[in-house]
Amino acid sequence: MDTAMIIGLIAGALTTFSALPQLLKVIKTKDTQSFSLSFLIIFCTGIFLWIVYGVMLRRLALILWNSITFFFWILVLFHKIKELRKEVN
């Protein structure tokens, strides 16, 4: 494993897990009002495209960390949509 790969894996881990406290807060409080729906949709789409890009380049760090990040933020998006549906009903 070369130095660039190690740096990529460490950077990916740090940026990915920086979202974890926010995700846990959303799950605990069920409050997503501070997130706009458009932000979550655009962000999740961008992360998904990073995964596609990583697959195309066969870059483990891009695939691994963006997949986990995507999962975290899709959960937030799910909670946001659930909250919006409650407001409508």
N, CA, C and O atoms as a GROMACS GRO file, in nm:
protein
  356
    1MET      N    1   0.086  -0.117   0.000
    1MET     CA    2   0.000   0.000   0.000
    1MET      C    3   0.090   0.123   0.000
    1MET      O    4   0.180   0.136   0.084
    2ASP      N    5   0.066   0.213  -0.094
    2ASP     CA    6   0.152   0.332  -0.104
    2ASP      C    7   0.103   0.445  -0.014
    2ASP      O    8  -0.006   0.438   0.042
    3THR      N    9   0.184   0.548  -0.002
    3THR     CA   10   0.154   0.661   0.086
    3THR      C   11   0.025   0.732   0.047
    3THR      O   12  -0.053   0.771   0.133
    4ALA      N   13   0.003   0.749  -0.083
    4ALA     CA   14  -0.119   0.817  -0.129
    4ALA      C   15  -0.244   0.740  -0.087
    4ALA      O   16  -0.343   0.801  -0.047
    5MET      N   17  -0.240   0.608  -0.095
    5MET     CA   18  -0.353   0.526  -0.055
    5MET      C   19  -0.378   0.539   0.095
    5MET      O   20  -0.492   0.550   0.138
    6ILE      N   21  -0.274   0.537   0.173
    6ILE     CA   22  -0.286   0.550   0.319
    6ILE      C   23  -0.346   0.685   0.355
    6ILE      O   24  -0.435   0.693   0.439
    7ILE      N   25  -0.297   0.792   0.292
    7ILE     CA   26  -0.352   0.926   0.318
    7ILE      C   27  -0.498   0.932   0.277
    7ILE      O   28  -0.580   0.990   0.348
    8GLY      N   29  -0.531   0.873   0.163
    8GLY     CA   30  -0.670   0.871   0.116
    8GLY      C   31  -0.762   0.796   0.212
    8GLY      O   32  -0.874   0.840   0.238
    9LEU      N   33  -0.714   0.684   0.263
    9LEU     CA   34  -0.796   0.607   0.358
    9LEU      C   35  -0.815   0.682   0.490
    9LEU      O   36  -0.925   0.681   0.546
   10ILE      N   37  -0.710   0.747   0.539
   10ILE     CA   38  -0.722   0.824   0.664
   10ILE      C   39  -0.812   0.945   0.644
   10ILE      O   40  -0.899   0.971   0.727
   11ALA      N   41  -0.793   1.018   0.534
   11ALA     CA   42  -0.876   1.137   0.506
   11ALA      C   43  -1.022   1.096   0.491
   11ALA      O   44  -1.111   1.163   0.543
   12GLY      N   45  -1.046   0.988   0.421
   12GLY     CA   46  -1.182   0.941   0.402
   12GLY      C   47  -1.248   0.901   0.534
   12GLY      O   48  -1.364   0.932   0.557
   13ALA      N   49  -1.172   0.833   0.618
   13ALA     CA   50  -1.226   0.793   0.748
   13ALA      C   51  -1.263   0.914   0.832
   13ALA      O   52  -1.370   0.918   0.892
   14LEU      N   53  -1.175   1.014   0.835
   14LEU     CA   54  -1.201   1.134   0.916
   14LEU      C   55  -1.323   1.210   0.865
   14LEU      O   56  -1.409   1.248   0.945
   15THR      N   57  -1.332   1.232   0.735
   15THR     CA   58  -1.445   1.309   0.682
   15THR      C   59  -1.575   1.228   0.691
   15THR      O   60  -1.681   1.285   0.715
   16THR      N   61  -1.567   1.099   0.670
   16THR     CA   62  -1.687   1.015   0.680
   16THR      C   63  -1.741   1.014   0.822
   16THR      O   64  -1.860   1.038   0.844
   17PHE      N   65  -1.655   0.986   0.917
   17PHE     CA   66  -1.702   0.974   1.055
   17PHE      C   67  -1.730   1.108   1.122
   17PHE      O   68  -1.782   1.112   1.233
   18SER      N   69  -1.694   1.218   1.056
   18SER     CA   70  -1.732   1.349   1.110
   18SER      C   71  -1.884   1.367   1.102
   18SER      O   72  -1.941   1.446   1.178
   19ALA      N   73  -1.950   1.294   1.011
   19ALA     CA   74  -2.096   1.303   0.997
   19ALA      C   75  -2.169   1.219   1.102
   19ALA      O   76  -2.288   1.239   1.124
   20LEU      N   77  -2.100   1.127   1.165
   20LEU     CA   78  -2.164   1.035   1.258
   20LEU      C   79  -2.234   1.104   1.375
   20LEU      O   80  -2.347   1.067   1.407
   21PRO      N   81  -2.172   1.203   1.441
   21PRO     CA   82  -2.244   1.270   1.551
   21PRO      C   83  -2.375   1.334   1.506
   21PRO      O   84  -2.474   1.332   1.578
   22GLN      N   85  -2.374   1.392   1.386
   22GLN     CA   86  -2.496   1.455   1.333
   22GLN      C   87  -2.603   1.350   1.306
   22GLN      O   88  -2.720   1.369   1.339
   23LEU      N   89  -2.562   1.239   1.247
   23LEU     CA   90  -2.656   1.131   1.219
   23LEU      C   91  -2.716   1.077   1.349
   23LEU      O   92  -2.838   1.057   1.357
   24LEU      N   93  -2.634   1.054   1.448
   24LEU     CA   94  -2.683   1.003   1.576
   24LEU      C   95  -2.779   1.101   1.642
   24LEU      O   96  -2.877   1.060   1.705
   25LYS      N   97  -2.752   1.230   1.627
   25LYS     CA   98  -2.841   1.332   1.683
   25LYS      C   99  -2.977   1.329   1.613
   25LYS      O  100  -3.081   1.338   1.677
   26VAL      N  101  -2.974   1.315   1.481
   26VAL     CA  102  -3.100   1.308   1.404
   26VAL      C  103  -3.179   1.184   1.446
   26VAL      O  104  -3.300   1.192   1.465
   27ILE      N  105  -3.112   1.071   1.459
   27ILE     CA  106  -3.181   0.948   1.498
   27ILE      C  107  -3.240   0.962   1.638
   27ILE      O  108  -3.352   0.918   1.664
   28LYS      N  109  -3.164   1.022   1.728
   28LYS     CA  110  -3.208   1.036   1.867
   28LYS      C  111  -3.324   1.135   1.880
   28LYS      O  112  -3.424   1.105   1.947
   29THR      N  113  -3.312   1.252   1.818
   29THR     CA  114  -3.411   1.358   1.836
   29THR      C  115  -3.523   1.355   1.732
   29THR      O  116  -3.628   1.416   1.752
   30LYS      N  117  -3.500   1.286   1.621
   30LYS     CA  118  -3.594   1.283   1.508
   30LYS      C  119  -3.616   1.423   1.449
   30LYS      O  120  -3.717   1.449   1.385
   31ASP      N  121  -3.520   1.512   1.471
   31ASP     CA  122  -3.531   1.651   1.425
   31ASP      C  123  -3.436   1.676   1.308
   31ASP      O  124  -3.314   1.668   1.323
   32THR      N  125  -3.493   1.706   1.192
   32THR     CA  126  -3.412   1.736   1.073
   32THR      C  127  -3.442   1.875   1.019
   32THR      O  128  -3.407   1.906   0.905
   33GLN      N  129  -3.506   1.959   1.100
   33GLN     CA  130  -3.544   2.092   1.051
   33GLN      C  131  -3.426   2.176   1.006
   33GLN      O  132  -3.442   2.264   0.920
   34SER      N  133  -3.308   2.152   1.060
   34SER     CA  134  -3.192   2.234   1.023
   34SER      C  135  -3.135   2.193   0.886
   34SER      O  136  -3.044   2.259   0.836
   35PHE      N  137  -3.187   2.087   0.826
   35PHE     CA  138  -3.141   2.043   0.694
   35PHE      C  139  -3.248   2.073   0.591
   35PHE      O  140  -3.364   2.040   0.610
   36SER      N  141  -3.207   2.136   0.482
   36SER     CA  142  -3.304   2.156   0.374
   36SER      C  143  -3.309   2.028   0.291
   36SER      O  144  -3.209   1.959   0.274
   37LEU      N  145  -3.426   1.999   0.239
   37LEU     CA  146  -3.445   1.881   0.156
   37LEU      C  147  -3.356   1.889   0.032
   37LEU      O  148  -3.296   1.790  -0.008
   38SER      N  149  -3.348   2.007  -0.028
   38SER     CA  150  -3.267   2.021  -0.150
   38SER      C  151  -3.119   1.995  -0.120
   38SER      O  152  -3.050   1.933  -0.201
   39PHE      N  153  -3.068   2.042  -0.004
   39PHE     CA  154  -2.930   2.014   0.033
   39PHE      C  155  -2.906   1.863   0.040
   39PHE      O  156  -2.810   1.813  -0.016
   40LEU      N  157  -2.994   1.792   0.109
   40LEU     CA  158  -2.977   1.648   0.128
   40LEU      C  159  -2.981   1.573  -0.005
   40LEU      O  160  -2.903   1.481  -0.026
   41ILE      N  161  -3.071   1.612  -0.093
   41ILE     CA  162  -3.082   1.546  -0.224
   41ILE      C  163  -2.957   1.573  -0.307
   41ILE      O  164  -2.900   1.481  -0.366
   42ILE      N  165  -2.914   1.698  -0.312
   42ILE     CA  166  -2.795   1.734  -0.390
   42ILE      C  167  -2.670   1.667  -0.332
   42ILE      O  168  -2.589   1.613  -0.407
   43PHE      N  169  -2.657   1.670  -0.201
   43PHE     CA  170  -2.540   1.612  -0.136
   43PHE      C  171  -2.534   1.461  -0.158
   43PHE      O  172  -2.429   1.408  -0.193
   44CYS      N  173  -2.646   1.392  -0.139
   44CYS     CA  174  -2.649   1.247  -0.159
   44CYS      C  175  -2.620   1.211  -0.304
   44CYS      O  176  -2.552   1.112  -0.331
   45THR      N  177  -2.671   1.289  -0.397
   45THR     CA  178  -2.643   1.266  -0.539
   45THR      C  179  -2.493   1.283  -0.567
   45THR      O  180  -2.433   1.203  -0.637
   46GLY      N  181  -2.435   1.388  -0.511
   46GLY     CA  182  -2.291   1.411  -0.528
   46GLY      C  183  -2.208   1.298  -0.471
   46GLY      O  184  -2.112   1.254  -0.534
   47ILE      N  185  -2.242   1.252  -0.353
   47ILE     CA  186  -2.170   1.141  -0.291
   47ILE      C  187  -2.184   1.014  -0.376
   47ILE      O  188  -2.088   0.940  -0.395
   48PHE      N  189  -2.305   0.990  -0.426
   48PHE     CA  190  -2.326   0.874  -0.512
   48PHE      C  191  -2.236   0.881  -0.635
   48PHE      O  192  -2.178   0.781  -0.677
   49LEU      N  193  -2.224   1.000  -0.692
   49LEU     CA  194  -2.138   1.016  -0.810
   49LEU      C  195  -1.991   0.996  -0.776
   49LEU      O  196  -1.914   0.948  -0.860
   50TRP      N  197  -1.949   1.032  -0.653
   50TRP     CA  198  -1.812   1.002  -0.608
   50TRP      C  199  -1.790   0.852  -0.605
   50TRP      O  200  -1.681   0.804  -0.639
   51ILE      N  201  -1.892   0.776  -0.563
   51ILE     CA  202  -1.880   0.630  -0.561
   51ILE      C  203  -1.862   0.578  -0.704
   51ILE      O  204  -1.775   0.495  -0.730
   52VAL      N  205  -1.945   0.627  -0.795
   52VAL     CA  206  -1.935   0.586  -0.935
   52VAL      C  207  -1.795   0.618  -0.990
   52VAL      O  208  -1.733   0.536  -1.057
   53TYR      N  209  -1.748   0.738  -0.960
   53TYR     CA  210  -1.615   0.780  -1.003
   53TYR      C  211  -1.507   0.687  -0.946
   53TYR      O  212  -1.415   0.646  -1.017
   54GLY      N  213  -1.520   0.655  -0.818
   54GLY     CA  214  -1.424   0.564  -0.755
   54GLY      C  215  -1.424   0.426  -0.819
   54GLY      O  216  -1.319   0.365  -0.838
   55VAL      N  217  -1.544   0.377  -0.854
   55VAL     CA  218  -1.554   0.247  -0.922
   55VAL      C  219  -1.487   0.255  -1.058
   55VAL      O  220  -1.413   0.164  -1.097
   56MET      N  221  -1.513   0.363  -1.130
   56MET     CA  222  -1.453   0.379  -1.263
   56MET      C  223  -1.300   0.382  -1.256
   56MET      O  224  -1.232   0.329  -1.344
   57LEU      N  225  -1.246   0.444  -1.151
   57LEU     CA  226  -1.101   0.453  -1.135
   57LEU      C  227  -1.042   0.336  -1.056
   57LEU      O  228  -0.920   0.321  -1.046
   58ARG      N  229  -1.132   0.254  -1.000
   58ARG     CA  230  -1.090   0.142  -0.914
   58ARG      C  231  -1.007   0.192  -0.796
   58ARG      O  232  -0.897   0.141  -0.769
   59ARG      N  233  -1.061   0.292  -0.725
   59ARG     CA  234  -0.993   0.351  -0.610
   59ARG      C  235  -1.067   0.312  -0.482
   59ARG      O  236  -1.177   0.361  -0.456
   60LEU      N  237  -1.006   0.225  -0.405
   60LEU     CA  238  -1.067   0.173  -0.284
   60LEU      C  239  -1.111   0.284  -0.188
   60LEU      O  240  -1.222   0.279  -0.136
   61ALA      N  241  -1.027   0.383  -0.164
   61ALA     CA  242  -1.060   0.489  -0.069
   61ALA      C  243  -1.186   0.564  -0.111
   61ALA      O  244  -1.272   0.593  -0.027
   62LEU      N  245  -1.198   0.596  -0.239
   62LEU     CA  246  -1.317   0.667  -0.288
   62LEU      C  247  -1.443   0.582  -0.274
   62LEU      O  248  -1.548   0.631  -0.233
   63ILE      N  249  -1.431   0.455  -0.308
   63ILE     CA  250  -1.547   0.366  -0.302
   63ILE      C  251  -1.590   0.341  -0.157
   63ILE      O  252  -1.707   0.356  -0.122
   64LEU      N  253  -1.494   0.303  -0.075
   64LEU     CA  254  -1.523   0.266   0.064
   64LEU      C  255  -1.584   0.381   0.142
   64LEU      O  256  -1.695   0.368   0.194
   65TRP      N  257  -1.514   0.492   0.151
   65TRP     CA  258  -1.559   0.600   0.240
   65TRP      C  259  -1.681   0.672   0.186
   65TRP      O  260  -1.767   0.713   0.263
   66ASN      N  261  -1.691   0.689   0.054
   66ASN     CA  262  -1.810   0.753   0.001
   66ASN      C  263  -1.932   0.663   0.013
   66ASN      O  264  -2.044   0.714   0.025
   67SER      N  265  -1.914   0.532   0.010
   67SER     CA  266  -2.027   0.441   0.031
   67SER      C  267  -2.080   0.454   0.173
   67SER      O  268  -2.202   0.456   0.194
   68ILE      N  269  -1.991   0.462   0.270
   68ILE     CA  270  -2.033   0.478   0.409
   68ILE      C  271  -2.097   0.615   0.429
   68ILE      O  272  -2.201   0.626   0.494
   69THR      N  273  -2.035   0.719   0.373
   69THR     CA  274  -2.092   0.853   0.383
   69THR      C  275  -2.230   0.858   0.321
   69THR      O  276  -2.322   0.916   0.378
   70PHE      N  277  -2.245   0.796   0.204
   70PHE     CA  278  -2.375   0.790   0.137
   70PHE      C  279  -2.478   0.724   0.226
   70PHE      O  280  -2.590   0.775   0.239
   71PHE      N  281  -2.444   0.614   0.288
   71PHE     CA  282  -2.536   0.544   0.379
   71PHE      C  283  -2.578   0.635   0.494
   71PHE      O  284  -2.696   0.643   0.526
   72PHE      N  285  -2.482   0.704   0.556
   72PHE     CA  286  -2.513   0.794   0.667
   72PHE      C  287  -2.613   0.901   0.624
   72PHE      O  288  -2.714   0.924   0.691
   73TRP      N  289  -2.584   0.968   0.512
   73TRP     CA  290  -2.667   1.081   0.471
   73TRP      C  291  -2.800   1.037   0.411
   73TRP      O  292  -2.897   1.113   0.417
   74ILE      N  293  -2.806   0.917   0.354
   74ILE     CA  294  -2.935   0.864   0.308
   74ILE      C  295  -3.026   0.844   0.429
   74ILE      O  296  -3.147   0.866   0.420
   75LEU      N  297  -2.969   0.801   0.541
   75LEU     CA  298  -3.049   0.787   0.663
   75LEU      C  299  -3.105   0.922   0.708
   75LEU      O  300  -3.221   0.931   0.748
   76VAL      N  301  -3.022   1.026   0.702
   76VAL     CA  302  -3.070   1.160   0.738
   76VAL      C  303  -3.180   1.202   0.641
   76VAL      O  304  -3.282   1.256   0.683
   77LEU      N  305  -3.160   1.179   0.512
   77LEU     CA  306  -3.261   1.212   0.411
   77LEU      C  307  -3.391   1.136   0.439
   77LEU      O  308  -3.499   1.194   0.430
   78PHE      N  309  -3.381   1.009   0.473
   78PHE     CA  310  -3.498   0.929   0.508
   78PHE      C  311  -3.574   0.993   0.624
   78PHE      O  312  -3.697   1.006   0.620
   79HIS      N  313  -3.501   1.034   0.727
   79HIS     CA  314  -3.566   1.098   0.843
   79HIS      C  315  -3.627   1.232   0.805
   79HIS      O  316  -3.733   1.269   0.856
   80LYS      N  317  -3.562   1.306   0.715
   80LYS     CA  318  -3.615   1.434   0.668
   80LYS      C  319  -3.748   1.412   0.595
   80LYS      O  320  -3.845   1.483   0.621
   81ILE      N  321  -3.751   1.316   0.504
   81ILE     CA  322  -3.874   1.289   0.430
   81ILE      C  323  -3.984   1.243   0.524
   81ILE      O  324  -4.100   1.283   0.510
   82LYS      N  325  -3.949   1.159   0.620
   82LYS     CA  326  -4.045   1.112   0.719
   82LYS      C  327  -4.103   1.230   0.798
   82LYS      O  328  -4.223   1.236   0.824
   83GLU      N  329  -4.016   1.324   0.836
   83GLU     CA  330  -4.060   1.443   0.910
   83GLU      C  331  -4.151   1.530   0.824
   83GLU      O  332  -4.251   1.582   0.874
   84LEU      N  333  -4.118   1.546   0.698
   84LEU     CA  334  -4.200   1.627   0.608
   84LEU      C  335  -4.338   1.564   0.587
   84LEU      O  336  -4.438   1.634   0.580
   85ARG      N  337  -4.342   1.432   0.578
   85ARG     CA  338  -4.470   1.363   0.563
   85ARG      C  339  -4.558   1.380   0.686
   85ARG      O  340  -4.680   1.391   0.674
   86LYS      N  341  -4.497   1.383   0.803
   86LYS     CA  342  -4.574   1.406   0.927
   86LYS      C  343  -4.637   1.544   0.926
   86LYS      O  344  -4.751   1.560   0.969
   87GLU      N  345  -4.564   1.643   0.875
   87GLU     CA  346  -4.614   1.780   0.870
   87GLU      C  347  -4.734   1.792   0.778
   87GLU      O  348  -4.825   1.871   0.804
   88VAL      N  349  -4.735   1.715   0.670
   88VAL     CA  350  -4.844   1.719   0.572
   88VAL      C  351  -4.969   1.655   0.628
   88VAL      O  352  -5.080   1.702   0.602
   89ASN      N  353  -4.953   1.548   0.704
   89ASN     CA  354  -5.070   1.476   0.759
   89ASN      C  355  -5.123   1.538   0.882
   89ASN      O  356  -5.220   1.489   0.938
   0.00000   0.00000   0.00000
